[in-house]
Amino acid sequence: MRSSSSVSLAGGRGSASGRLISPPACPFAAQVDAALECLMVKKDFEAALDTCEKGLESLGSSVEQEESCFKYAELKAALTIVGIQALAELNQWRGVLSWVLQQYGETEKIPAKIIQMCILLYVKVGERAVMKDAVCDWLHCSSNMSQSGFTTVAELYFLHILVPMGHTTEALEMLESDVGRVAFSDEQRQTAYSLVDIQNEKNAASSNSNPESVATSASKQDKSTQRLNSLMRLLYRGFSVASVRIRSISLRRVFLALMLLYLLLVRIDPALPSAFPWLLRLHGLLQQTWNTMFGPYYKANNRS
């Protein structure tokens, strides 16, 4: 925002300098220069805003502000534009519209180029709704239709506020009203109607796709939940059976089996004839222990 706004202001300064600052009859031209210097050279945005506000206050109380004085309107617009840029640089863009209204009193009296600047600013920060009612009032003021920037304001309002916000009904009403007939040619109006149709199709597609996507995600979530519940029940059943069987084993039998296994593997030579009775006894004890621990569990699984 800073770079693009600075460029536009720099261009405005060059055009305003030739018309406003060069004539010696303008006592407030120095304040415009001072505000621009603070904004663009020194980057002191607080000082730039303060200079603009003081200049606008002095300009409003001056006896030279006759309506026939073209330079008064130009100086006021120049100070206001620099003030808007300073507020944006200070991240105080939320108060730009109210600050401009404070300088001009009514929305309908704001110059076209300042309305354009406000639209672009609020569109840039994603707050189109702030300017919607103000621009609508400005466009429907008959005295503004003769301004050179009326068409540009109408285009910005249609393309950057009404259509992106989905207000297609108001966009059609605008095209069919005096505002649309004054601002746009017949060819431009046909193009605008096409844009409204495209936006209506997008709105219809988004409204139709939302319930389907919600239902699909809900069904997927239900299936995942069912699978998880089944897995948890299976694990719980297995652990329950195992824990019951393990608790029912006689510790004495387990200890005896381990002792016999130790004697067989470490102390007894299987080649000796005396080792045969020990082997038979160990085999029987291990088989009995296995059947006690896991026999009922396998039978239950085979039945299911």
KAKA-V594488 format. One record per residue. N is the residue number from 1. RES is the residue in one small letter. PSI is psi in whole degrees, 0 to 359 (* if undefined). NEAR is the number of other ideal C-beta (glycine too) atoms within 10 Angstrom. Layout:
n = (N N)
res = (RES RES)
psi = (PSI PSI)
near = (NEAR NEAR)
This chain:
n = (1 2 3 4 5 6 7 8 9 10 11 12 13 14 15 16 17 18 19 20 21 22 23 24 25 26 27 28 29 30 31 32 33 34 35 36 37 38 39 40 41 42 43 44 45 46 47 48 49 50 51 52 53 54 55 56 57 58 59 60 61 62 63 64 65 66 67 68 69 70 71 72 73 74 75 76 77 78 79 80 81 82 83 84 85 86 87 88 89 90 91 92 93 94 95 96 97 98 99 100 101 102 103 104 105 106 107 108 109 110 111 112 113 114 115 116 117 118 119 120 121 122 123 124 125 126 127 128 129 130 131 132 133 134 135 136 137 138 139 140 141 142 143 144 145 146 147 148 149 150 151 152 153 154 155 156 157 158 159 160 161 162 163 164 165 166 167 168 169 170 171 172 173 174 175 176 177 178 179 180 181 182 183 184 185 186 187 188 189 190 191 192 193 194 195 196 197 198 199 200 201 202 203 204 205 206 207 208 209 210 211 212 213 214 215 216 217 218 219 220 221 222 223 224 225 226 227 228 229 230 231 232 233 234 235 236 237 238 239 240 241 242 243 244 245 246 247 248 249 250 251 252 253 254 255 256 257 258 259 260 261 262 263 264 265 266 267 268 269 270 271 272 273 274 275 276 277 278 279 280 281 282 283 284 285 286 287 288 289 290 291 292 293 294 295 296 297 298 299 300 301 302 303 304)
res = (m r s s s s v s l a g g r g s a s g r l i s p p a c p f a a q v d a a l e c l m v k k d f e a a l d t c e k g l e s l g s s v e q e e s c f k y a e l k a a l t i v g i q a l a e l n q w r g v l s w v l q q y g e t e k i p a k i i q m c i l l y v k v g e r a v m k d a v c d w l h c s s n m s q s g f t t v a e l y f l h i l v p m g h t t e a l e m l e s d v g r v a f s d e q r q t a y s l v d i q n e k n a a s s n s n p e s v a t s a s k q d k s t q r l n s l m r l l y r g f s v a s v r i r s i s l r r v f l a l m l l y l l l v r i d p a l p s a f p w l l r l h g l l q q t w n t m f g p y y k a n n r s)
psi = (323 313 315 321 322 323 316 323 326 319 321 328 320 319 326 332 320 330 325 318 330 324 132 350 357 105 344 3 328 328 326 316 318 319 318 323 317 323 312 336 305 342 30 89 327 315 323 316 318 320 319 316 320 319 319 323 316 323 324 330 1 146 354 12 44 150 337 347 105 327 331 314 321 319 318 318 320 315 323 319 317 321 321 315 321 319 321 319 331 5 35 36 336 333 11 310 316 325 319 318 329 328 326 348 308 150 320 341 357 134 155 319 332 322 317 316 320 319 310 323 310 331 321 322 5 29 59 324 335 322 353 303 322 315 323 314 320 318 327 3 121 329 338 344 340 354 149 333 11 315 319 319 317 319 314 320 317 311 327 352 298 307 311 331 355 15 67 329 315 327 318 320 323 317 328 352 181 328 312 322 328 320 326 149 173 320 319 324 322 319 320 321 321 320 322 319 317 318 322 321 320 318 318 319 319 322 327 327 335 312 322 316 323 317 318 313 325 318 319 320 322 317 317 321 319 316 318 320 319 317 319 321 319 314 319 318 315 314 326 313 316 318 323 317 322 322 333 352 138 124 330 317 320 316 319 320 320 321 317 321 323 315 322 314 331 314 336 134 117 342 342 146 330 347 342 313 323 321 316 318 320 320 316 320 318 321 320 319 317 315 323 322 310 356 309 326 316 324 319 321 321 325 320 *)
near = (14 11 6 10 20 15 10 13 21 12 10 18 19 9 10 22 15 9 13 20 19 10 10 7 8 19 12 21 21 12 21 24 16 17 26 25 14 21 26 15 8 10 12 15 19 11 16 25 23 15 25 29 17 14 24 20 12 13 18 11 8 14 5 12 15 9 7 5 14 11 17 18 12 17 25 20 20 28 25 22 25 27 24 23 28 25 21 19 20 13 10 13 19 13 11 22 20 9 17 22 14 11 20 16 9 10 18 15 13 25 19 17 17 19 26 17 23 23 24 16 21 23 17 14 14 8 13 18 11 20 23 17 10 20 26 16 13 23 23 14 16 9 8 22 15 8 16 8 15 19 16 16 23 23 16 19 27 24 15 18 22 26 19 12 14 14 18 18 11 17 24 17 13 23 21 12 13 12 22 19 12 15 23 19 10 8 8 16 15 11 11 23 14 10 15 19 12 12 18 15 10 13 12 10 10 10 9 9 10 10 9 9 9 10 10 10 10 10 10 10 10 10 10 10 10 10 10 10 10 10 10 10 10 10 10 10 14 12 10 11 16 13 10 11 15 10 7 10 12 10 7 8 14 13 10 15 16 10 11 18 13 11 13 16 9 7 9 16 8 10 6 9 6 8 14 10 9 16 13 9 13 18 11 10 16 14 10 13 16 11 11 14 15 14 12 14 16 11 10 11 11 7 6 6)
